[in-house]
Amino acid sequence: MAGVGGSEAGMSRVDSSVSHVARIWNYWLGGKDNYRVDREVGDQITAILPDVPVLARASRDLLGRVVRHLVGEAGVRQFLDIGTGLPTVDNTHEIAQQAAPESRIVYVDNDPLVLAHARALLTSTPEGATAYIDADLRDPETILKGAAGTLDFTQPIALLLMGIMEFITDDEEAYGIVRRLLDVLPSGSYLVMYDGTNVIHRERSDQIVEVWNATGNAPLVLRTPEQIGAFFDGLELLEPGVVSCTRWRPEPTSLGEPDEVDAFCAVGRKP
């Protein structure tokens, strides 16, 4: 299992006076690793659209369903999870290693609070491995070099980009980063991603972006389902294709199909 250093240094870089995406998300998920400024921004956004915490939980549920499918049905044993955020319950390694203890997971983030929690995150079954890389999505070479210390790039790897590409606001740069990461993955690997849209709540989703981008957080952009689908060019899309996170192979219930949320996702296999 790979180790990580710098937790104390990471904590010293945490600015509790400025809101941060990882901590706001943690607040929406019911976590305790957040500050008043994060809760204030989170509440400001939910005042515009009360469904935002529902979206946060829906995206977390999606992660569980996708990882269980990839491990149980597709036989994937390696995961590269970029933009993982703060550890909560049902993290990628916990889901994967519960089904296949030999699974190997590399988490990537560059948030100092996430780094400070890395030791709690870096747990693994004896048969598998879990590692953490402090790196920026805009630096795929550093990510790939670091991941190679834990993952075998001759075997299939699932690349997880869960709610992170929306922070790369330039389309050309965003598509280029994903292409670079996918280029080095072998046949049989998978891309899993979701990102925010405005196709469900329209003007209110756009208003949330305006509020978010005015808070000092990393600016974000909403993309259409078609633009999200373009990240999967050249890949084999798994059914049901590009859909709202709640509609990707939901657990059957007596209530019928779940309501859609303004985040669309897809899973694609590299031929």
Rosetta blueprint (number, residue, H / E / L):
1 M L
2 A L
3 G L
4 V L
5 G L
6 G L
7 S H
8 E H
9 A H
10 G H
11 M H
12 S H
13 R L
14 V L
15 D L
16 S L
17 S L
18 V L
19 S L
20 H L
21 V H
22 A H
23 R H
24 I H
25 W H
26 N H
27 Y H
28 W H
29 L L
30 G L
31 G L
32 K L
33 D L
34 N L
35 Y L
36 R H
37 V H
38 D H
39 R H
40 E H
41 V H
42 G H
43 D H
44 Q H
45 I H
46 T H
47 A H
48 I H
49 L L
50 P L
51 D L
52 V H
53 P H
54 V H
55 L H
56 A H
57 R H
58 A H
59 S H
60 R H
61 D H
62 L H
63 L H
64 G H
65 R H
66 V H
67 V H
68 R H
69 H H
70 L H
71 V H
72 G H
73 E L
74 A L
75 G L
76 V L
77 R L
78 Q E
79 F E
80 L E
81 D E
82 I E
83 G L
84 T L
85 G L
86 L L
87 P L
88 T L
89 V L
90 D L
91 N L
92 T H
93 H H
94 E H
95 I H
96 A H
97 Q H
98 Q H
99 A H
100 A L
101 P L
102 E L
103 S L
104 R E
105 I E
106 V E
107 Y E
108 V E
109 D E
110 N L
111 D L
112 P H
113 L H
114 V H
115 L H
116 A H
117 H L
118 A H
119 R H
120 A H
121 L H
122 L L
123 T L
124 S L
125 T L
126 P L
127 E L
128 G L
129 A E
130 T E
131 A E
132 Y E
133 I E
134 D E
135 A L
136 D L
137 L L
138 R L
139 D L
140 P H
141 E H
142 T H
143 I H
144 L H
145 K H
146 G H
147 A H
148 A L
149 G L
150 T L
151 L L
152 D L
153 F L
154 T L
155 Q L
156 P L
157 I L
158 A E
159 L E
160 L E
161 L E
162 M E
163 G L
164 I L
165 M H
166 E H
167 F H
168 I L
169 T L
170 D L
171 D H
172 E H
173 E H
174 A H
175 Y H
176 G H
177 I H
178 V H
179 R H
180 R H
181 L H
182 L H
183 D H
184 V L
185 L L
186 P L
187 S L
188 G L
189 S L
190 Y E
191 L E
192 V E
193 M E
194 Y E
195 D E
196 G E
197 T L
198 N L
199 V L
200 I L
201 H L
202 R L
203 E H
204 R H
205 S H
206 D H
207 Q H
208 I H
209 V H
210 E H
211 V H
212 W H
213 N H
214 A L
215 T L
216 G L
217 N L
218 A L
219 P L
220 L L
221 V L
222 L L
223 R L
224 T L
225 P H
226 E H
227 Q H
228 I H
229 G H
230 A H
231 F L
232 F L
233 D L
234 G L
235 L L
236 E E
237 L E
238 L L
239 E L
240 P L
241 G L
242 V L
243 V E
244 S E
245 C H
246 T H
247 R H
248 W L
249 R L
250 P L
251 E L
252 P L
253 T L
254 S L
255 L L
256 G L
257 E L
258 P L
259 D L
260 E L
261 V L
262 D L
263 A E
264 F E
265 C E
266 A E
267 V E
268 G E
269 R E
270 K L
271 P L
